[in-house]
Amino acid sequence: MKNEIKVISVSSQVTDSCHTNQPIIHAKQVSGFFRTLKSMTQATMWLPFFVLPYLRWNGKQAILLDIDHSQFHFFNLSIFPDDIWMVSFMLLIAAMVLFATTAVASRVWCGYFCFQTAWTDWFVWIEAKIEGNPTARRKLDVAPWNWDKSIKKLTKHTIWLGIALLTAISFSIWFVDAFEYWHKLFELRLPKAGWVTLAVIVSGTYLYAGLMREQVCVWMCPYARFQSVMTDTQTIMPTYDHQRGEPRGKLRKDEAQQGGCIDCFQCVQVCPTGIDIRQGSQLGCITCGLCIDACDGIMDKIGQPRGLIRYASPVEMAGKPVKKPYQQKRLWIYLSLILVSIASLIYGISHISPLTLSVTPERQPLFVRMSDGSIQNKYALKIKNKTRQAIHIKVSASAQVNGLVVVGAEQPILISREHGAFLTVFVKVPSANITQETLPLRLKIEATEDANLSADALTQFNAPKLE
């Protein structure tokens, strides 16, 4: 009976709050399985964002998106612009995983992993610690300014800005050396782009996670708009069991309960976007499951079985046969694309050459007749050393012709680590040895320090028309 009276008082408070226009939704904190799962997934997803840039490998930052030098370093792996095709496979994998999870469990990304959801959760948690429960926060919002309100608001916004600043710094150090960045930041020596990035990320984090919150999920996020085309009647999502819950009725002494739902509004109070899940699937639902935790807690208190709100598909609620995930054709399509992309990515990474060569023959003129009668072609070589040590490169050429000579690369050429070089070479062939107008020509580069470091490119040697 004590629990029943407590539920009634909460219900009356929620009913009053639902009929007032609040500028910000103050969601109630709830505990339960899905709240714990949400916290664990957020920590797993975003803790590496703050920590990984400080990891060192062979004296350098282990993971670095070095835009200034057009390089991406991942431990011993270095990716350059000519390997950018691998990023396409990574994006395809991410998209297909998102589509597949949405088809199975709706906006589970939004509810458990999204950066907007995670940062909003952290900001709301801090707000609750400083300003109190939702009722206290609503009263504080409308209360006149005094010393107590000023201190609480100033403390909250200061901590919010601190988190926003840490977020901006953590984002920036993925693109520059982390320790060097901190050193320049303390000395106020960041470049202009660094200050602009810092200002944009700080203001964006503070605005979206602290002030706009659920408005980003409901009005700004494009995922909320096109998720409907990726879900169907087999997709599971937080769903209210109308058959069991209706008609709703207050839980009172000596009155028969008409339906399972006692209209306590706890599911609405804990929802971060403020929707009423009992009205069916809605645009604002981020599939976080907090309404399930709240409802299960109430069911435990009144001695009713859990599951009035639960993860279920529309066909399950309608009592129709439910397909297993492996019975859905489009999931097989998503899975096939994911596997193909992963296999392609693994193949590409395992076959990245530490030394690359591209050759561009001179087009104007195609050839030059030298004073000794030989025919000479000019070639522009673009060499890239992807290794982490400087190497000396020697150039050679081969073709099905005798007397071929390479001019301009008689001595080995030094190329710094993780750098490229442009080189112009000439290839001469005695005119008496030429038997056709174009000859296949293969140019090869090789490191003098390690013969296994080599690359070649096929081009052609041009000669005048034969008489």
C-alpha positions as CSV (number, residue, x, y, z in Angstrom):
1,M,0.0,0.0,0.0
2,K,2.9,2.3,0.7
3,N,4.2,1.8,-2.8
4,E,0.7,2.5,-4.3
5,I,0.5,5.9,-2.5
6,K,4.0,6.8,-3.8
7,V,3.0,6.0,-7.4
8,I,-0.1,8.2,-7.1
9,S,1.9,11.2,-5.9
10,V,4.4,10.8,-8.7
11,S,1.6,10.5,-11.2
12,S,0.0,13.8,-10.1
13,Q,3.4,15.6,-10.3
14,V,4.0,14.3,-13.8
15,T,0.5,15.2,-15.0
16,D,1.0,18.7,-13.8
17,S,4.4,19.0,-15.5
18,C,3.1,17.6,-18.8
19,H,0.5,20.4,-19.0
20,T,3.2,23.2,-18.6
21,N,5.4,24.4,-21.4
22,Q,9.0,23.7,-20.3
23,P,11.8,25.3,-22.3
24,I,14.0,22.3,-21.6
25,I,13.0,18.7,-21.0
26,H,14.3,17.7,-17.6
27,A,14.4,13.9,-17.8
28,K,14.3,12.0,-14.6
29,Q,17.3,9.7,-13.8
30,V,16.4,6.0,-13.8
31,S,18.3,2.9,-12.9
32,G,17.9,-0.5,-14.6
33,F,19.3,-2.9,-17.1
34,F,19.1,-0.6,-20.1
35,R,20.5,2.4,-18.2
36,T,23.5,0.3,-17.2
37,L,23.9,-1.0,-20.7
38,K,23.7,2.5,-22.1
39,S,26.4,3.8,-19.8
40,M,28.7,0.8,-20.6
41,T,28.3,1.2,-24.3
42,Q,28.9,5.0,-24.2
43,A,32.1,4.5,-22.1
44,T,33.3,1.8,-24.5
45,M,32.6,3.9,-27.5
46,W,33.9,7.3,-26.4
47,L,36.6,6.6,-23.8
48,P,39.1,5.8,-26.6
49,F,38.3,9.1,-28.1
50,F,39.9,10.9,-25.2
51,V,42.7,8.4,-24.5
52,L,44.0,6.9,-27.7
53,P,45.8,10.0,-29.0
54,Y,48.2,9.9,-26.1
55,L,49.3,6.3,-27.0
56,R,52.9,6.3,-28.4
57,W,54.4,3.8,-30.8
58,N,58.1,3.8,-31.7
59,G,58.5,7.3,-30.3
60,K,55.6,8.7,-32.3
61,Q,51.9,9.1,-31.8
62,A,50.4,5.7,-32.5
63,I,47.2,7.0,-34.2
64,L,47.5,10.3,-36.1
65,L,45.4,11.8,-38.9
66,D,48.2,14.0,-40.2
67,I,46.4,16.3,-42.6
68,D,49.3,18.8,-42.9
69,H,51.4,16.0,-44.5
70,S,48.5,14.1,-46.1
71,Q,49.3,11.0,-44.0
72,F,47.3,8.7,-41.7
73,H,49.4,6.7,-39.2
74,F,48.0,3.7,-37.4
75,F,50.8,2.1,-35.4
76,N,53.2,0.7,-38.1
77,L,50.7,1.3,-40.9
78,S,50.9,4.5,-42.9
79,I,48.2,5.4,-45.3
80,F,48.8,8.1,-48.0
81,P,46.4,9.9,-50.4
82,D,46.9,7.2,-53.1
83,D,45.5,4.7,-50.6
84,I,42.4,6.7,-49.9
85,W,40.2,4.2,-51.6
86,M,40.4,2.1,-48.4
87,V,38.5,4.9,-46.6
88,S,35.7,4.2,-49.0
89,F,35.5,0.7,-47.8
90,M,35.6,1.8,-44.2
91,L,32.7,4.2,-44.8
92,L,30.8,1.5,-46.6
93,I,31.3,-0.9,-43.7
94,A,30.1,1.7,-41.3
95,A,27.0,2.5,-43.4
96,M,26.0,-1.1,-43.9
97,V,26.4,-1.8,-40.1
98,L,24.2,1.2,-39.4
99,F,21.6,0.0,-41.9
100,A,21.6,-3.5,-40.6
101,T,21.3,-2.5,-36.9
102,T,18.5,-0.1,-37.8
103,A,16.6,-2.8,-39.7
104,V,16.9,-5.1,-36.6
105,A,16.6,-2.7,-33.7
106,S,15.6,0.7,-35.0
107,R,17.7,3.7,-33.7
108,V,19.8,1.7,-31.4
109,W,22.8,3.8,-32.5
110,C,21.1,6.9,-31.3
111,G,20.2,5.4,-28.0
112,Y,23.4,3.8,-27.0
113,F,26.4,5.1,-29.1
114,C,25.7,8.5,-30.6
115,F,28.0,11.3,-29.5
116,Q,25.0,13.7,-29.1
117,T,23.2,11.2,-26.8
118,A,26.4,10.5,-24.8
119,W,27.4,14.1,-24.2
120,T,23.8,15.1,-23.4
121,D,23.7,12.3,-20.8
122,W,26.9,13.6,-19.2
123,F,25.7,17.2,-19.2
124,V,22.3,16.2,-17.7
125,W,24.0,14.1,-15.0
126,I,26.1,17.1,-14.0
127,E,23.1,19.3,-14.0
128,A,21.2,16.8,-11.7
129,K,24.2,16.7,-9.3
130,I,24.2,20.5,-9.0
131,E,20.6,21.6,-9.3
132,G,18.8,18.5,-8.0
133,N,16.0,16.3,-9.4
134,P,13.7,17.4,-12.3
135,T,11.2,19.1,-10.1
136,A,13.9,21.1,-8.3
137,R,15.5,22.0,-11.7
138,R,12.1,23.3,-13.0
139,K,11.6,25.4,-10.0
140,L,15.1,26.8,-10.2
141,D,14.5,27.7,-13.9
142,V,11.5,29.9,-13.1
143,A,12.8,31.2,-9.7
144,P,14.0,34.8,-9.5
145,W,17.8,35.3,-9.6
146,N,19.4,35.2,-6.3
147,W,22.8,34.1,-4.8
148,D,21.9,30.4,-4.7
149,K,20.6,30.3,-8.2
150,S,23.6,32.2,-9.6
151,I,26.1,29.9,-7.9
152,K,24.4,26.8,-9.2
153,K,24.0,28.1,-12.7
154,L,27.5,29.4,-12.9
155,T,29.0,26.1,-11.5
156,K,27.0,24.1,-14.0
157,H,27.8,26.1,-17.1
158,T,31.5,26.3,-16.0
159,I,31.7,22.5,-15.8
160,W,29.9,22.2,-19.1
161,L,32.3,24.6,-20.8
162,G,35.2,22.6,-19.3
163,I,33.9,19.4,-20.8
164,A,33.4,21.2,-24.1
165,L,36.9,22.4,-24.0
166,L,38.3,18.9,-23.2
167,T,36.2,17.6,-26.1
168,A,37.6,20.2,-28.5
169,I,41.2,19.4,-27.4
170,S,40.6,15.7,-27.6
171,F,39.3,16.1,-31.2
172,S,42.2,18.3,-32.2
173,I,44.9,16.0,-31.0
174,W,43.8,13.3,-33.4
175,F,45.2,15.5,-36.2
176,V,48.4,16.8,-34.5
177,D,50.9,15.4,-32.0
178,A,49.0,15.4,-28.7
179,F,51.9,16.5,-26.4
180,E,53.1,19.1,-28.8
181,Y,49.5,20.5,-29.0
182,W,49.2,20.8,-25.2
183,H,52.6,22.6,-25.1
184,K,51.5,25.1,-27.8
185,L,48.1,25.5,-26.1
186,F,49.6,26.5,-22.8
187,E,52.0,28.9,-24.5
188,L,49.1,30.3,-26.6
189,R,51.0,29.4,-29.8
190,L,48.4,27.4,-31.7
191,P,48.0,28.3,-35.3
192,K,44.9,30.2,-36.5
193,A,43.3,26.9,-37.7
194,G,43.8,25.4,-34.3
195,W,42.1,28.3,-32.5
196,V,39.2,28.3,-34.9
197,T,38.8,24.5,-34.5
198,L,38.9,24.9,-30.7
199,A,36.3,27.6,-30.7
200,V,33.9,25.8,-33.1
201,I,34.0,22.5,-31.2
202,V,33.7,24.2,-27.8
203,S,30.7,26.3,-28.8
204,G,29.1,23.4,-30.7
205,T,29.4,20.9,-27.8
206,Y,28.1,23.5,-25.3
207,L,25.2,24.5,-27.5
208,Y,24.1,21.0,-28.7
209,A,24.7,18.9,-25.5
210,G,23.9,21.6,-22.9
211,L,21.3,23.8,-24.4
212,M,19.6,22.2,-27.3
213,R,19.7,18.5,-26.2
214,E,16.7,16.6,-27.5
215,Q,16.0,19.3,-30.1
216,V,19.1,18.0,-32.0
217,C,17.7,14.5,-32.1
218,V,14.1,15.5,-33.0
219,W,14.7,18.4,-35.4
220,M,18.3,18.4,-36.7
221,C,19.5,14.8,-37.0
222,P,19.0,13.5,-40.5
223,Y,19.1,9.9,-39.3
224,A,15.7,10.5,-37.5
225,R,14.3,11.4,-40.9
226,F,15.3,8.5,-43.0
227,Q,15.2,5.7,-40.4
228,S,11.7,5.0,-41.4
229,V,12.8,3.6,-44.8
230,M,15.2,1.2,-43.1
231,T,12.7,-0.3,-40.6
232,D,9.7,-2.5,-41.2
233,T,7.1,-4.5,-39.2
234,Q,9.9,-6.9,-38.1
235,T,12.1,-4.2,-36.5
236,I,12.2,-4.4,-32.7
237,M,11.9,-1.1,-30.7
238,P,10.5,0.0,-27.3
239,T,6.8,-0.7,-27.7
240,Y,3.9,-0.3,-25.3
241,D,1.6,-3.4,-25.0
242,H,-1.8,-1.8,-25.7
243,Q,-3.7,-5.1,-25.3
244,R,-2.3,-5.5,-21.8
245,G,-2.1,-1.9,-20.7
246,E,-5.5,-0.5,-21.9
247,P,-7.8,0.9,-20.6
248,R,-5.5,2.8,-18.3
249,G,-6.5,3.5,-14.7
250,K,-5.1,4.9,-11.5
251,L,-4.0,2.4,-8.9
252,R,-6.2,3.1,-5.9
253,K,-7.3,1.2,-2.8
254,D,-10.3,-1.1,-3.2
255,E,-10.6,-0.4,-6.9
256,A,-10.3,-3.0,-9.6
257,Q,-7.4,-2.4,-12.1
258,Q,-8.8,-2.1,-15.6
259,G,-5.5,-2.3,-17.4
260,G,-1.9,-2.9,-16.7
261,C,-0.9,0.7,-17.2
262,I,-1.6,2.8,-14.0
263,D,-1.0,6.0,-15.9
264,C,2.0,7.0,-13.7
265,F,3.8,8.9,-16.5
266,Q,7.2,7.5,-15.4
267,C,7.9,6.4,-19.0
268,V,7.4,10.0,-20.1
269,Q,9.4,11.5,-17.2
270,V,12.6,9.5,-18.0
271,C,12.5,9.9,-21.8
272,P,15.3,12.1,-22.9
273,T,13.2,13.5,-25.8
274,G,10.0,13.8,-23.8
275,I,7.8,11.5,-25.9
276,D,5.0,9.3,-24.6
277,I,5.8,5.8,-25.8
278,R,2.2,4.7,-25.2
279,Q,1.2,6.7,-28.3
280,G,3.2,4.4,-30.5
281,S,6.4,4.7,-32.5
282,Q,7.5,8.4,-32.9
283,L,10.2,10.4,-34.6
284,G,11.6,11.4,-31.2
285,C,12.2,7.9,-29.9
286,I,15.9,7.1,-29.8
287,T,15.4,3.5,-28.8
288,C,17.3,3.9,-25.5
289,G,15.0,1.7,-23.5
290,L,14.9,4.0,-20.4
291,C,11.1,3.9,-20.6
292,I,11.4,0.1,-20.2
293,D,13.5,0.4,-17.1
294,A,11.0,3.0,-15.6
295,C,8.0,0.8,-16.4
296,D,9.6,-2.4,-15.1
297,G,10.4,-0.6,-11.8
298,I,6.8,0.4,-11.4
299,M,5.6,-3.1,-12.3
300,D,7.8,-4.5,-9.6
301,K,6.4,-2.1,-7.0
302,I,2.8,-3.0,-7.7
303,G,3.4,-6.7,-8.0
304,Q,2.7,-7.0,-11.8
305,P,4.9,-8.8,-14.3
306,R,7.4,-6.8,-16.3
307,G,7.1,-6.2,-20.0
308,L,4.3,-3.7,-20.3
309,I,6.8,-1.7,-22.3
310,R,9.4,-3.9,-23.9
311,Y,11.5,-4.3,-27.0
312,A,9.2,-5.9,-29.6
313,S,8.3,-5.6,-33.2
314,P,4.8,-4.5,-34.5
315,V,4.1,-8.0,-35.8
316,E,4.9,-9.5,-32.4
317,M,2.5,-7.1,-30.7
318,A,-0.1,-8.0,-33.3
319,G,0.3,-11.7,-32.5
320,K,1.6,-12.5,-35.9
321,P,4.6,-14.8,-36.8
322,V,7.9,-13.1,-36.2
323,K,10.8,-13.7,-38.6
324,K,14.2,-14.5,-37.3
325,P,17.0,-12.1,-38.4
326,Y,18.4,-14.7,-40.8
327,Q,15.1,-15.0,-42.5
328,Q,15.2,-11.4,-43.7
329,K,16.7,-11.0,-47.2
330,R,17.9,-7.5,-46.8
331,L,20.0,-8.4,-43.8
332,W,21.8,-10.9,-46.0
333,I,22.4,-8.2,-48.5
334,Y,23.9,-5.9,-45.8
335,L,25.9,-8.8,-44.4
336,S,27.3,-9.6,-47.9
337,L,28.3,-6.0,-48.5
338,I,30.0,-5.8,-45.1
339,L,32.0,-9.1,-45.6
340,V,33.1,-8.0,-49.1
341,S,34.2,-4.6,-47.9
342,I,36.0,-6.1,-44.9
343,A,37.8,-8.6,-47.2
344,S,38.7,-5.9,-49.6
345,L,40.0,-3.7,-46.8
346,I,42.1,-6.5,-45.4
347,Y,43.5,-7.3,-48.8
348,G,44.3,-3.7,-49.5
349,I,46.1,-3.1,-46.2
350,S,48.1,-6.3,-46.5
351,H,49.2,-5.3,-50.0
352,I,50.2,-1.7,-49.4
353,S,53.6,-1.2,-51.0
354,P,56.1,0.7,-48.8
355,L,57.5,2.2,-52.0
356,T,55.4,3.5,-54.9
357,L,56.2,4.8,-58.3
358,S,54.2,6.6,-60.9
359,V,55.6,7.6,-64.3
360,T,54.4,10.4,-66.7
361,P,56.0,10.5,-70.1
362,E,56.7,13.8,-71.8
363,R,54.0,14.5,-74.4
364,Q,55.4,17.6,-76.1
365,P,57.6,16.5,-77.8
366,L,57.2,12.7,-77.7
367,F,60.8,12.2,-78.5
368,V,64.0,14.0,-79.3
369,R,66.7,13.0,-81.8
370,M,70.1,13.5,-80.3
371,S,73.3,14.7,-82.1
372,D,74.6,11.1,-82.1
373,G,71.5,9.9,-83.8
374,S,69.9,8.2,-80.7
375,I,66.3,8.7,-79.7
376,Q,65.6,10.1,-76.3
377,N,62.3,10.2,-74.2
378,K,61.7,12.2,-71.1
379,Y,59.8,10.9,-68.0
380,A,58.6,12.5,-64.8
381,L,58.8,10.1,-61.9
382,K,56.8,10.5,-58.7
383,I,58.3,8.4,-55.9
384,K,56.9,8.0,-52.5
385,N,58.7,6.5,-49.5
386,K,56.1,5.2,-47.0
387,T,58.6,3.6,-44.7
388,R,59.8,5.2,-41.4
389,Q,63.4,5.5,-42.5
390,A,65.3,7.4,-45.1
391,I,66.3,5.3,-48.1
392,H,68.5,5.7,-51.2
393,I,66.8,5.0,-54.5
394,K,68.4,3.8,-57.8
395,V,66.5,3.9,-61.1
396,S,66.7,1.4,-63.9
397,A,64.8,0.7,-67.1
398,S,64.2,-2.4,-69.2
399,A,62.7,-2.9,-72.7
400,Q,63.0,-5.3,-75.6
401,V,65.7,-3.3,-77.2
402,N,69.5,-3.2,-77.0
403,G,71.6,-0.2,-76.0
404,L,69.0,1.3,-73.6
405,V,70.5,4.0,-71.3
406,V,69.0,5.9,-68.3
407,V,70.2,9.5,-68.0
408,G,69.7,11.7,-64.9
409,A,69.7,9.1,-62.2
410,E,73.3,7.7,-62.3
411,Q,73.7,8.1,-58.5
412,P,71.3,6.9,-55.8
413,I,68.8,9.5,-54.7
414,L,68.0,10.1,-51.0
415,I,64.3,10.2,-50.1
416,S,63.3,11.1,-46.5
417,R,61.1,8.9,-44.5
418,E,57.4,9.2,-45.2
419,H,58.1,11.7,-47.9
420,G,57.9,11.8,-51.7
421,A,60.1,13.1,-54.4
422,F,59.8,14.1,-58.0
423,L,62.5,13.1,-60.5
424,T,63.1,13.7,-64.2
425,V,65.0,11.0,-66.1
426,F,65.8,10.5,-69.8
427,V,65.9,7.2,-71.6
428,K,68.0,6.9,-74.7
429,V,68.1,4.2,-77.4
430,P,70.3,4.0,-80.4
431,S,68.1,4.6,-83.5
432,A,69.6,1.6,-85.3
433,N,68.2,-0.7,-82.6
434,I,64.6,0.6,-82.8
435,T,62.3,-1.7,-84.8
436,Q,58.9,-0.1,-84.0
437,E,57.4,3.3,-83.3
438,T,56.4,2.5,-79.7
439,L,58.1,0.1,-77.3
440,P,56.9,-1.1,-73.9
441,L,59.2,0.3,-71.3
442,R,59.4,-0.6,-67.6
443,L,61.0,1.8,-65.1
444,K,62.0,0.4,-61.8
445,I,63.1,1.9,-58.5
446,E,64.9,0.0,-55.8
447,A,66.3,0.8,-52.4
448,T,70.0,0.3,-52.1
449,E,69.6,-0.5,-48.4
450,D,67.0,-3.3,-49.0
451,A,66.5,-4.9,-52.4
452,N,63.0,-6.0,-51.3
453,L,61.9,-2.4,-51.2
454,S,61.2,-1.8,-54.9
455,A,58.4,-0.7,-57.2
456,D,58.0,-0.5,-61.0
457,A,55.7,1.1,-63.5
458,L,55.0,0.3,-67.2
459,T,55.0,3.0,-69.7
460,Q,56.1,3.3,-73.4
461,F,59.1,4.6,-75.4
462,N,58.2,6.7,-78.4
463,A,60.3,6.8,-81.6
464,P,59.9,8.3,-85.1
465,K,58.1,6.5,-87.9
466,L,60.2,3.9,-89.5
467,E,61.0,4.4,-93.2
